[in-house]
Amino acid sequence: MKIKQKFYAAMLATLVATTATSVIPTTQASPLQVETQETSDERMATFIETAEAVYAEEVLNARSIADPSIDPSMPQVFTFTEVGLDGQCYYYEKGFDENGDDVVTISTFEVEITEDYGISTMANDEIDGGIGGRQYIVANGASTLTATVSLPSSGTVSATNGIPYIYSGFNGTFETDMGLQYSSAYNLWKPYFSLGNSATSDTVDFASGYNEVQHVNGYLPGTDVSFVIESNNNGYIRLKQMGYAKYADRLGNGTNTYLTSILQIKQSPGTIQNFKVLATIASSSSSDSSIKGNVSATFKNIQLDGSTNNTYLTPSTDYATVSRSGNNVSISVSK
């Protein structure tokens, strides 16, 4: 057992041992790698229990709903990140080592404000701050949106004086933007989470790279990424994304890997009026007139609380076209 600090060794060993099934082959008790700053036993225990519960849910879903697009020969890694109002970010990862044994990594890190990782608590109307297309879907009491997003192919995305985004979310008491931000430096799509109008001053952001689909890693152009937008998952607003990333981890190790990433913040959603899907090129510092570029996305099989029978409002466009066929929405932005 590899433990960098012994602070939570016994507790972690007990909790991981309770995970009887795994989508990753196991041959013995899970070795652990633990990196943590000092934090309360109770807070860490609560986080680990939540992460293990989410993992168990993902195992159940994987067994009950097989995704034919997933190559079973490719390694799968589960990551779970929680941003607490105590100013700490908590990170959980379940993968395997070179021997095929389970490896669980648990770490905590301080919240700091950067722009490199695309996650903040200031949500803006991205069309007012740029160009793009937006489709509202009346919530009608729903709390969850699910969809699969087809990302644009490599070489078809460009931007001048702005950043391409493909995302979902909801509006009402709060405005959330939850999805992907394009990195031109890596030609990859990285998780993006924004919360506006919140009463809390907490900032949702990560210290460098404590999520596997971050830093040098990201979701591949031309692939499908599944979105799950949950307005209230046990008191958390949560974004779950699943798809093929370029590498197995944030440091660039390994090859294309199907990764699940979860970001969340403890916050009541309040009243939800609409869910939404968007593709935009936006900037907080440039004027709309100076922003140019191309980006497109197709949101497939959009469901609210599992239903495909939903009300779609008239879309908003700014140098964009939005078309819908049933519960599929395609957005193309060009200027």
C-alpha positions, 0 to 999 in steps of 0.5 A: 500500500502506497501512502504519502500521508497516513492521515486517512489510510485506515478509513480509505482502506475500509471504504474502498474495500466495500466496493465489491464490483468495478468496471476495472479488473481487480485482482487484490485489495486496492493499493492507495495513493493519497495526497492531502492537505490537513482537513477534518476527518468528518469532511473527508469521510463525507466526501469519500462516501459520496464519491464511492456512492457515485462510483457505485452508481456509475458501475450499475449504469455501466452494467445496465446500459451498455454503450456500444461506442465504448471500446472495452479494450481501452482503459477507463478511469473514474474521477470525481471532484467536489468544490466545497464552500469551505474553500477546499477542492476534493479529488477522487480517482479510481483507476489501475496500475501497470499490474492491472490492480485497482488504484485509488487516489484521493487529494485535496487542494486549495481553490485559486482563481485562474483562467487556464482551467475554464471554471469560474463562478461568474456566468454571463450571457455568452451571446451578449459577450460574443457570437453564437446560438442558444436553444432554451428548453422549458424546465417544467419541473425537471431537475436533470438534463442529459444529452450526447454532444458531437464535437466538431472535427479537428481543424474546423474550430477557429476563433479571433478575440474569443474562446469557443464554448459548447455547453448546457446548463439552466437559468432561473434563480441562478444562471449556470453554464456547464460544458466544454471550453476549447483549448487552441493550444492543445486542440482539445475540449476541457470541462467548463463550469460557471455559476452566476447570481449565487449568494455565495462568494465561493469560486469554483476553480481548480488548482492546476490539474486536479482532474484528469480531463484538465491541463494537457488533457482534454476530450478529443475533437470529432468525438461524442461526449455525454453530458449529465446536468443535475441541478440537485444531486444531494444538495449539489449542482453537478456536471458529469461528462463522459467521453474519449480524452487524448490521454489517460491522465492530466500529465499526458501519460497513456493513450486515448482513454474513456474518462468520466469527469464530475464537477460540482458545487454545494448549492441549492438550485432555487427555481429553474425556468429553462434548461439550455444548449449553446455553442458560442465564441465569447470573451469577457474583454473583447467587444462583440464586433471584434470576435470572429470564428467558427464552431459547431455542435450537435446535441443528440437525444436531449432529455429532461428527467428522462423525457423526450417530450419537452417544449423548445422556445424560439432559439437566439442567434448571433452569427449562428444557425440553430436547427432542431429535429425532435430532441436533437439540436444542431448549432453552427456559428460562423463569422 
